[in-house]
Structures are given as C-alpha cells and as structure tokens.
Amino acid sequence: QVQLVESGGGLVQAGGSLRLSCAASRSTFNLNDMAWYRQTPGSRRELVAGLAATGLENYEDSVKGRFSVSRENGNTVHLQMNNLKPADTAVYYCSVPMLNVWGQGTQVTVSS
C-alpha cells in the first residue's frame, strides 16, 4: 500500500505564499490521478485541486488563479499557494482517490 506524506504547511500572513509537498512511498503520481483536499473543524473535507496522471489540472473556484498543482516526478507533487487568505486556513491533505490513500495532513494557517 502506497503511503503519502504532506509537508510545507505553516503560519503565514494574508497575501503570503506557501508550497505544500506530497511525497509518495513509491512512484504513484505518474500513473494515478491525485488530489489536494482541505478541511476545517466541523466542516466536510473539500476538494481544492486535482492533477490527473495525464497532467490535466482542475481547481476549486475560490483558489483559481492563486493555487497551482504540479508534479515533480512520480513520487512528488506540489501545491503552490499564492496570495493566501484567512479563509484558506485548514488542514491540507493529499490523496490518490483510486487507491483510497490519504496523507496525514499539514496545517496551513493564514493570519489577517
């Protein structure tokens, strides 16, 4: 079973940037679609961005133009987050839906 580990979260001021990374224990992202989700306390996990194995990207409306997902290689995917807003504060997870695999999450906190 592949394992996913997120990193790169932290505290940033509004307008700042962070780059999240998702590392897989074996080559995965060149063969499988992946997705970034986020969740705040008391809310459902929501899709933020997706990256298909073909390279096709999709984004939730509120992050379009600010977030960008990219694949470094079969083991590593990044989520570049620019112009961050307090509403982006959440725990961010990477996932490979077809394999039903999730990382442990990384906290992103954006202060106003």
N, C-alpha and C positions, 0 to 999 in steps of 0.2 A: 504494500500500500504506500503510495507516494505521500510524503509529508510536506507541508507548506509552512514557511516561517516568514512573517512580516517584520519589517524593521523600518526605521526612519521617522516614526512619529515623534511628537514633542509639543512644546508650547511655543506659539508664535503670535505676533501681533497681527491684527487685521491689516490686510494688504501684503502680508509676507508670503513666503513660499516654503514648501516642504516637498521632499521627494521620498515617497514610500517605495520600498522594495519588497518583492515576494520571491523567496528562494525555494525551489523545489528540490527534494532529495534525489531526484533523478530527472532526466530530460523528459519534460512533460508539455511545455507550452508550445512547442513546435508541432505537436500532434493533437492537442486538445484546446478547445476554447477555454478562456479563463475570464474571471470577472472580479471586480472590486465592489464590495458592499460596505455600508456603514450602518451603525446602529447607535442610538442614544437611549438612555434609560427609559423604560416604559414604552418604547416605540418598536415597531417591527424593523427588521433588517431591510434596508433598501439598496437597490442596485445603483451604483454610482457610474461605473464604466465597464465595458466589456471589450475584450480583444479576442477575436476569432483566430484559430490556427492559420487561417488564410491571410491574416493581417487586417481584416476589417474591424474597425473600431465603432463603438457606439457609446453615447453618453446620456446621462440623465440631464434633463433640460437645465436645471439650476447650475450645473457645472460646465456646460458647454462654453468653449472659449477660454476657460480657466484651467481645466484639468486635461491632462494628456497621458494616455497609456501607451507604453512601448515595451517591446520585447528585446532584451539584450541578447539572449540566446535561449536554448531550450530549457534552461534551468532558472532563468531570472527574468522577472517582469517588473517594470517600474510604473508608478503613478506620480507624475509631476503635477503638483498643485500650486497654482499661482493665484495671486490676488485673493487670498483666503479671507473668509468672512466668519464672524462668530457662529453663524448658522451651520458652518462646516464642522463644528466641534462634534466629534463622535469617535467611537472605536471603529477602525477600518480593518476589514477582513479581505483576504484574497481567497479565491475559491476556484476549483475546477468542477463545475456542476456535473459534467458527465460522470465523473468519478466520485461525486458526493464527498469531496475533500475540502476541508476548510483549514485555514491557519488559526493561530490563537488570537490574532488581532493586535493592533497597535493603536494607542491612544493619540488622537490629534486634538489639541485644544487651541482655539483661536481667541485671543483676548481683544476686547474692543478698546 
